[in-house]
């Protein structure tokens, strides 16, 4: 019996009229996300990074040579606000992991580029990151992991395309 089972049992006792099936699924996804985030966070910390820094550095690395993007491209790839991205970039510049370079196509703007040190730290972190994710999914067989991936992709696609509602 996991943490969510206990909550569902309490709801069943208090409100047997409720269909708590969706609550059980969403609760488990949320709980797993917390546990996975903590596990990956420990790996980032071990490499002197945090999830936000890794996100920017990994985005630059996966963009391919010359490992540079405009701030707007970084914002689109990481889904954060411009203010948040500016803060991340400033801290990564101060750490020596990225550099601002004048955009050769538009001298009024700049590009964010991985430095050699930034490339090294993200590549080292990436290896351990993938190993951490593999460890976090060890309870599943390869086929189960593939099934989970397909199901989550379907849920995510639906959630991302659903009309937004006001809370």
N, C-alpha and C positions, 0 to 999 in steps of 0.2 A: 504494500500500500504506500503510494507516494503522497507528497504534500497536497496535491490537487485532489486525490481521492478523499482525503479527510474533509476538505472544503465541500466537495460534492455531497458527501454523506451528511454533513451538517445541513446543507440546503435541502436535501431529500427529507430530512426529519422536520425541518421548519416549514418548507414549502414544497410538499410532494407534487403539487400541481405544475411546477416549473419543469420544462425540458432543459436540463443542465448539460446536455450533450455538447452544444457549442461552447459552453463555459469550460467544460473539461478540456476540449481541444485547444481553445485559445489560452486558457490558463497554463497548459503544458508548454505551448509555444513560448509564452512570455517567460515562464520559469527556466526553460532550456536556454532562451536568449540571455538571461541574466547569468546563468552558469557558464555558458560559452564565452560571454563577454569578459567575465572574471578570469577565465583560463587564458584567453588571448591577451588580456591586459597584463597578466603576470609575465608572459613572454615578451611583450613590448617593453615592460619595465626592466627586464633583465638585459635588454639591449640599449637602455637609456632613452627609450621612446615612450610615447603614449599612443593610444589608438588614433587620435587626430593627426599627429605627426606622421605615423605610419601610413595613414590614408593618403596624405599628400605625396609622400615620398614614393609609395607604391604606384600611385596614379602616374607620376612622372616616369617611373621606371617602365611601366607597361605601355607607355606611349611610344616607346622605342627611341632609337637614336634620332636626334641629339638630346633626348631626355629633357625637353623643355616644352612648356605650354604657357599660354596667356593666363592671367588670373581668371578671366571669364571661362576659359576651357576647364580650369581646375574647379571652379564653382559648379559648372554643369556636371562634371564627373563625380564630384563628391557631395553634391546636393546640400551645400551650406550657404549661408548668406555672405554677401560681399564683405561685411564687417568681420565676420568670423574668419573668412579666408585671409583677409589682410592681417589679422592677429596671428594666425598660424604661420603665414609667410614671414612676418617680422621675426617671430621666434625661431623659425628654421634658418633664416639668414643669420641671426645672432649666434646660433649653434654651429654655423658653418656647413650646414647640410644642403642649402640651396643658395643661389645667387640671383639677383635681379640683373637682367641684361636688356639693353635697349633693343626693341623689336626692329630688325632690319627692314621690315615692310612698312613700318609706321613709327617714326622716331618719337612720336608723342606718347607711345605706349611701351611697355616692357614685357619681357618673358621671364618666367621663373624656370631656372635650370638646375638640375642636380649637380652638385659639386662632386669631385671624386670621393670625398669623405661621405657625402650623402648617399652616393651610389653604393659604396661599400657597406654602410650600415644597413641600408634597406635590403640589399642582397643577403647579408648574413641573417637579418631578422626574418626575411621571407622563408628561408629554409626551415627555421625553427617554427615559424607560423604555420606552415603546411603540416609539419609533424604534430603540432599542437592540435590542429583541427582534426587530423586523422585520429589522434588519441581521444578527442572528445566524441568521436563517432564510433568508437571501438565496439559498442554494444550491437552494432548493426553489421550484417553481412554486406558484401559488395552489392548484391541484388537489392537488399533492403535499402541501402543508401541511395541507389539509383532510383528506386520507387519513391522514397522520401523526397529526393531532389525534384522529381517530376511533379509530385503533388504540391510541394511548396511553390514551385514555379507557376503552377496553375492558380493557386491562391493569390500569389503576389501579383500576377498579371491582372487578375480580376480586381484586386484591391487598388492597384495603381490606375486602372482605367475607370473605376466606379466614380459616379458623380460625387463631388464633395458635399458633405452635409455640415450645417452649422451646429455647434454644440450649444 
